[in-house]
Structures are given as C-alpha cells and as structure tokens.
Amino acid sequence: MTRRELLQGALVGAIAALLRPGRGAAQVPARTDSSDRLYDPSMVQARSSATAADNDVVVKELEHRLKCTCGCNLDIYTCRTTDFTCTYSPALHREVLALRAEGKRPDAIVAAFVTKYGEQILMAPKPEGFNLAGYLLPGAVVLGAGALLATVLVRRSRLGRHPIPAAALAAPPTPADDDRLQRALAEVDD
C-alpha cells in the first residue's frame, strides 16, 4: 500500500464518519446493567455549588498535600475534581473547609489529618527519621553510578593515549611473507 492510497482511505473514512446519520443524537450507553459504575447515573452524587472557599488557593494547596482515602492514590483536590463517583474526597474536602473555618493554619490542618488518618494521608512523607532514606538514597545511587561511570570512562581514555611499546608491535614482514601474500591474492583474483 502506498502512502497515497493510505491517505485516500483515511480521507474517505473521515468523510463517511462526518456524513453518518444521527451525529447530533444523545449518547446512549451500550450497557445499562448496574455493575458498570460508569453508566450508572445513580453512582454520581449530587454536588453542591462551588463557593469561594472551594477555590481558595490555600485550600487547594492543602488538598494537594493530602491523599484521598478512597484508594485512588490521588490528592484530595484532584480526586474531588475529576472522579465524581468518589464519596471520600468531598467528605475530606468538607473537613478541610471546617478546619479552615475554625481559623486553623495550614500546618495545623495537616497535623490534624495526620492525627486522624495516620501518616499515610500525606502525599509525601515527612523528611525525618527513616523517611530520609527515601529522599536521599535515590540521589546517592545516581551520584554513585555517575562517579563509577566517570571512573571507567577516564581509565579507558587513558589506556588509549599511551603509545604502544615497541616490543608489542609485530615484526616487519619478510620477503617470504610478501611472496605468500602475492600468491594468496592471485588465487583470489582467479
């Protein structure tokens, strides 16, 4: 198949898709059984209207530091704004708003969440104790590998710079070697 045939086929397919009847019709799910959460409208909870507190920069930063407890491994803000089937992230968001309304500072809110849910609520562990290994060990491994690679490369480059000793060179060819070479070349040419 040539490139021209491929492009013509793609163009014909695109025109056929555009001319297909029912383009403006509403989407109907292929499956309507209740086991498929994506097609079950009752799974999506009713959301209240967004307020200024929902979009507060401090609240967003706090929620980016805290992990949703639904098991998605997203932060609270991302989970509540992208997964509308999650029932945990709106509840956690309301907790953040309630603590913020009490006048607590961001670090105090994070500490309250750690007290209630444990350190696994944090998106990144505190850099203290054994957690320091998670912050320092990858960098140390990369530096060590870089140092090892640099050492190997320097040693290899130094080997290439030294002249080859005369004893290591082969002796110059003798007239007998020249004759043997000429005969071998003559055989190849024939």
Buried (B, 14 or more C-beta within 10 A) or exposed (E): EEEEEEEEEEEEEEEEEEEEEEEEEEEEEEEEEEEEEEBBEEEEEEEEEEEEEBEBEEBBEBBBBBBBBBEBEBBBBBBBBEBEEBEBBBBBBEBBBEBBEEEBEBEEBBEBBBEEBEEEBBBEBEEEEEBEEEEEEEEEEEEEEEEEEEEEEEEEEEEEEEEEEEEEEEEEEEEEEEEEEEEEEEEEEE
